[in-house]
């Protein structure tokens, strides 16, 4: 019984720490949208004065348009010719 309580407390503590850390995450990029291109499986965003391509996979609907200021949170992938960010979330 004691080990079950210890595992429960450690699990709750770990979830709390992860929740706190995600709230302090800095955006990968922020700026004004230059171009939005949508396909059925993904959406590609380009920002003004930023050469990085931002890709959103399998998103149903996105409420963004050209000239909106956004903050992008995601994972950066550096390739031989370009840098791509796979977007986790977007905030206006």
N, CA and C of each residue as an Amber inpcrd file, in Angstrom:
protein
   276
   0.8190000  -1.1910000   0.0000000   0.0000000   0.0000000   0.0000000
   0.8670000   1.2610000   0.0000000   1.9820000   1.2170000   0.7390000
   2.8350000   2.3970000   0.7970000   3.4980000   2.6870000  -0.5460000
   3.9250000   1.6570000  -1.2570000   4.5650000   1.8960000  -2.5520000
   3.5760000   2.4720000  -3.5570000   2.3090000   2.0740000  -3.4960000
   1.2990000   2.6360000  -4.3930000   1.1080000   4.1300000  -4.1240000
   1.1160000   4.5020000  -2.8650000   0.9680000   5.9220000  -2.5250000
   2.1920000   6.7220000  -2.9840000   3.3770000   6.1460000  -2.8190000
   4.5970000   6.8320000  -3.2440000   4.5780000   7.0390000  -4.7560000
   4.2100000   5.9900000  -5.5150000   4.1260000   6.1250000  -6.9750000
   3.0800000   7.1440000  -7.3820000   1.9610000   7.1850000  -6.7000000
   0.9110000   8.1560000  -6.9970000   1.3960000   9.5780000  -6.7360000
   2.0590000   9.7860000  -5.6140000   2.5730000  11.1170000  -5.2750000
   3.6490000  11.5440000  -6.2670000   4.5620000  10.6390000  -6.6180000
   5.6100000  10.9710000  -7.5850000   5.0230000  11.2590000  -8.9700000
   4.0090000  10.5210000  -9.3680000   3.3610000  10.7600000 -10.6540000
   2.6960000  12.1260000 -10.6760000   1.9670000  12.4570000  -9.6420000
   1.3130000  13.7680000  -9.5640000   2.3390000  14.8980000  -9.5250000
   3.4320000  14.6850000  -8.8120000   4.4930000  15.6850000  -8.7640000
   5.1280000  15.8720000 -10.1460000   5.3620000  14.7910000 -10.8620000
   5.9300000  14.8800000 -12.2050000   5.0070000  15.5960000 -13.1740000
   3.7280000  15.3050000 -13.1250000   2.7580000  15.9840000 -13.9890000
   2.7070000  17.4680000 -13.6700000   2.7520000  17.8160000 -12.4050000
   2.7320000  19.2250000 -12.0080000   3.9720000  19.9520000 -12.5150000
   5.1230000  19.3340000 -12.3930000   6.3630000  19.9620000 -12.8700000
   6.3160000  20.1500000 -14.3820000   5.8530000  19.1510000 -15.1300000
   5.7350000  19.2840000 -16.5810000   4.7600000  20.3930000 -16.9660000
   3.6630000  20.4970000 -16.2540000   2.6830000  21.5480000 -16.5270000
   3.2840000  22.9300000 -16.2860000   4.0380000  23.0820000 -15.2200000
   4.6710000  24.3690000 -14.9140000   5.7210000  24.7140000 -15.9640000
   6.5260000  23.7450000 -16.3750000   7.5650000  24.0030000 -17.3720000
   6.9880000  24.3890000 -18.7280000   5.8720000  23.8050000 -19.1350000
   5.2830000  24.1560000 -20.4240000   4.7100000  25.5590000 -20.4250000
   4.3200000  26.0690000 -19.2780000   3.7950000  27.4310000 -19.2140000
   4.8930000  28.4760000 -19.3310000   6.1460000  28.1090000 -19.0710000
   7.2540000  29.0460000 -19.1570000   8.0440000  28.9020000 -20.4500000
   7.5070000  28.1920000 -21.4070000   8.1920000  27.9660000 -22.6740000
   8.2210000  29.2530000 -23.4900000   9.3810000  29.5480000 -24.0680000
   9.5150000  30.7100000 -24.9380000   9.0740000  30.3340000 -26.3510000
   8.5010000  31.2860000 -27.0870000   8.1050000  30.9650000 -28.4580000
   9.3220000  30.6880000 -29.3490000   9.1410000  29.7670000 -30.2910000
  10.1860000  29.4690000 -31.2630000  10.4030000  30.6640000 -32.1770000
   9.3110000  31.3180000 -32.5390000   9.3820000  32.5070000 -33.3890000
   8.1120000  33.3290000 -33.1830000   8.2130000  34.6000000 -33.5180000
   7.0410000  35.4610000 -33.4960000   7.2000000  36.5100000 -34.5820000
   6.0790000  36.9190000 -35.1290000   6.1430000  37.9070000 -36.1900000
   4.8270000  38.0350000 -36.9290000   4.8720000  38.7970000 -37.9950000
   3.7000000  39.0600000 -38.8200000   3.6740000  38.0500000 -39.9670000
   2.5080000  37.4790000 -40.2200000   2.3720000  36.4700000 -41.2650000
   2.5220000  37.1230000 -42.6320000   3.4030000  36.5380000 -43.4520000
   3.6080000  36.9990000 -44.8200000   2.7710000  36.1810000 -45.7970000
   2.7220000  34.8380000 -45.5710000   2.0150000  33.9650000 -46.5040000
   1.5380000  32.7150000 -45.7750000   0.3080000  32.2770000 -46.0960000
  -0.2470000  31.0410000 -45.5580000  -0.6580000  30.1630000 -46.7290000
  -0.1440000  28.9310000 -46.7630000  -0.4910000  27.9750000 -47.8170000
  -1.0810000  26.7360000 -47.1650000  -2.2910000  26.3430000 -47.5940000
  -2.9570000  25.1840000 -46.9940000  -3.1160000  24.0580000 -47.9990000
  -2.9340000  22.8360000 -47.5150000  -3.2410000  21.6180000 -48.2520000
  -4.1340000  20.7830000 -47.3390000  -4.7180000  19.7040000 -47.8390000
  -5.5720000  18.8900000 -46.9500000  -4.8410000  18.3020000 -45.7420000
  -3.5390000  18.0710000 -45.8430000  -2.8220000  17.4330000 -44.7430000
  -1.9600000  18.3820000 -43.9150000  -1.6840000  19.5910000 -44.4180000
  -0.8080000  20.4920000 -43.6700000  -1.0480000  21.9410000 -44.0600000
  -0.5170000  22.8240000 -43.2360000  -0.5440000  24.2600000 -43.5050000
   0.8740000  24.7850000 -43.3440000   1.3230000  25.6010000 -44.2870000
   2.6580000  26.1920000 -44.2380000   2.5270000  27.6910000 -44.0340000
   3.3150000  28.2220000 -43.1090000   3.2730000  29.6460000 -42.7790000
   4.6600000  30.2340000 -42.9950000   4.7140000  31.3820000 -43.6190000
   5.9400000  32.1550000 -43.7470000   5.7240000  33.4900000 -43.0460000
   6.7230000  33.9140000 -42.2690000   6.6550000  35.1960000 -41.5670000
   7.4860000  36.2320000 -42.3050000   7.1260000  37.4950000 -42.1130000
   7.9110000  38.5770000 -42.6990000   9.2780000  38.6200000 -42.0230000
  10.3220000  38.8770000 -42.7840000  11.7000000  38.9950000 -42.2860000
  12.1740000  37.7520000 -41.5400000  11.6760000  36.5640000 -41.9460000
  12.0890000  35.3270000 -41.3040000  12.1530000  34.2360000 -42.3760000
  13.3300000  33.6570000 -42.6280000  13.4590000  32.6630000 -43.7030000
  12.9580000  31.2720000 -43.3230000  12.5410000  31.0760000 -42.0870000
  12.1420000  29.7530000 -41.6120000  10.7290000  29.4210000 -42.0970000
  10.5410000  28.1570000 -42.4970000   9.2330000  27.6630000 -42.9270000
   8.5710000  26.9720000 -41.7290000   7.3340000  27.3490000 -41.4220000
   6.5930000  26.7840000 -40.2970000   5.4990000  25.8700000 -40.8380000
   5.4780000  24.6250000 -40.3770000   4.5370000  23.6340000 -40.8870000
   3.6370000  23.1430000 -39.7630000   2.3230000  23.1670000 -40.0310000
   1.3260000  22.6290000 -39.1040000   0.7430000  21.3970000 -39.7770000
   0.8480000  20.2440000 -39.1270000   0.3510000  18.9930000 -39.6970000
  -1.0260000  18.6450000 -39.1420000  -1.9180000  18.1850000 -40.0220000
  -3.2250000  17.6440000 -39.6510000  -4.0710000  18.5850000 -38.8010000
  -4.0560000  19.8410000 -39.0910000  -4.8660000  20.8070000 -38.3480000
  -6.1760000  21.0280000 -39.1130000  -7.3040000  20.9040000 -38.4400000
  -8.6030000  21.0090000 -39.1060000  -8.8450000  22.4290000 -39.6210000
  -8.8600000  23.3950000 -38.7220000  -9.0560000  24.7770000 -39.1310000
  -8.1540000  25.6730000 -38.3130000  -7.5950000  26.6500000 -38.9870000
  -6.7020000  27.5920000 -38.3300000  -7.2510000  28.9820000 -38.5740000
  -7.4110000  29.7410000 -37.5060000  -7.9850000  31.0730000 -37.6090000
  -6.8760000  32.1190000 -37.6780000  -6.0840000  32.0610000 -38.7450000
  -5.0330000  33.0480000 -38.9640000  -5.1040000  33.5150000 -40.4110000
  -4.6110000  34.6920000 -40.6400000  -4.5800000  35.2220000 -42.0010000
  -3.3590000  36.1270000 -42.1540000  -3.1440000  36.5850000 -43.3690000
  -2.0070000  37.4400000 -43.6690000  -2.0690000  38.6980000 -42.8130000
  -0.9100000  39.1780000 -42.3790000  -0.7190000  40.3770000 -41.5580000
  -1.1530000  40.2140000 -40.1010000  -1.4710000  38.9990000 -39.6610000
  -1.7200000  38.7500000 -38.2320000  -0.3770000  38.6110000 -37.5210000
  -0.2890000  39.1180000 -36.2900000   0.9040000  38.9220000 -35.4690000
   0.6850000  37.6650000 -34.6400000   1.6090000  36.7040000 -34.7370000
   1.4640000  35.4400000 -34.0180000   2.7600000  35.0590000 -33.3110000
   2.5980000  34.2050000 -32.2950000   3.7200000  33.5590000 -31.6210000
   3.6140000  32.0780000 -31.9140000   4.7180000  31.4860000 -32.3630000
   4.7370000  30.0870000 -32.7600000   5.5950000  29.2920000 -31.7900000
   5.0480000  28.1820000 -31.3180000   5.7630000  27.2620000 -30.4460000
   5.9060000  25.9420000 -31.1930000   7.1310000  25.4320000 -31.2950000
   7.3110000  24.1940000 -32.0290000   8.7260000  23.6510000 -31.9430000
   8.9790000  22.6500000 -32.7750000  10.2560000  21.9540000 -32.8040000
  11.0120000  22.3220000 -34.0770000  12.2240000  22.8130000 -33.9130000
  13.0280000  23.2690000 -35.0490000  13.8390000  22.1070000 -35.6170000
  13.7950000  21.9750000 -36.9620000  14.5710000  20.9780000 -37.6900000
  15.4590000  21.7280000 -38.6750000  16.7570000  21.5620000 -38.5530000
  17.6930000  22.2600000 -39.4380000  18.1660000  21.2810000 -40.5000000
  17.8520000  21.6030000 -41.7590000  18.2470000  20.7620000 -42.8880000
  19.4030000  21.3830000 -43.6390000  19.8470000  20.7360000 -44.7150000
  20.9930000  21.2630000 -45.4620000  20.6860000  22.5690000 -46.1940000
  19.4530000  22.7470000 -46.6440000  19.1150000  23.9370000 -47.4230000
  18.1800000  24.9000000 -46.7210000  17.4200000  24.4240000 -45.7310000
  16.4570000  25.2920000 -45.0790000  16.1870000  24.8250000 -43.6550000
  15.6050000  25.7150000 -42.8820000  15.1970000  25.3980000 -41.5200000
  13.6860000  25.3160000 -41.4910000  13.1760000  24.2530000 -40.8850000
  11.7350000  24.0240000 -40.7940000  11.3640000  23.8960000 -39.3220000
  10.2160000  24.4710000 -38.9560000   9.6920000  24.3230000 -37.6050000
   8.3580000  23.6050000 -37.7000000   8.2300000  22.4790000 -37.0110000
   6.9620000  21.7840000 -36.9110000   6.2230000  22.3760000 -35.7210000
   5.0860000  22.9930000 -35.9980000   4.3720000  23.8090000 -35.0200000
   3.5660000  22.9410000 -34.0670000   3.7100000  23.2290000 -32.7640000
   2.8870000  22.5980000 -31.7350000   1.6630000  23.4510000 -31.4180000
   1.8750000  24.7720000 -31.3170000   0.7560000  25.6710000 -31.0390000
   1.0680000  27.0720000 -31.5580000  -0.0090000  27.8270000 -31.7700000
   0.0850000  29.2080000 -32.2400000  -0.7800000  30.0640000 -31.3420000
  -0.2500000  31.2090000 -30.9380000  -1.0190000  32.1780000 -30.1440000
  -0.9930000  33.5200000 -30.8290000  -2.1320000  34.1770000 -30.8250000
  -2.2060000  35.5140000 -31.4220000  -1.8510000  36.5560000 -30.3990000
